[in-house]
């Protein structure tokens, strides 16, 4: 848990990182921060499915724009604890 939000340590495309798990009503999602997308060059290497707007605590009245894709694998390592 980090800031009362579940996080997992996982390996994706050869990079180990801490991933925030979104457990909202829409299901369980993994959220990639914009910096991670840029650092790992994910825009060029993933099959993006579209754009959505996510609202929730702290996102403001408009929400935040997120890019959707189907993730076929993520090598889970462990739950993260601070």
ZIZIRA-V645410 format. One record per helix or strand. SS is the DSSP state (H for helix, E for strand). FROM is the first residue (numbers start at 1). TO is the last residue. If there is no record, write none. Layout:
SS_FROM_TO ; SS_FROM_TO
This chain:
E_2_2 ; E_5_5 ; E_7_12 ; E_15_22 ; E_29_31 ; H_34_39 ; H_42_45 ; E_48_54 ; E_64_69 ; E_75_79
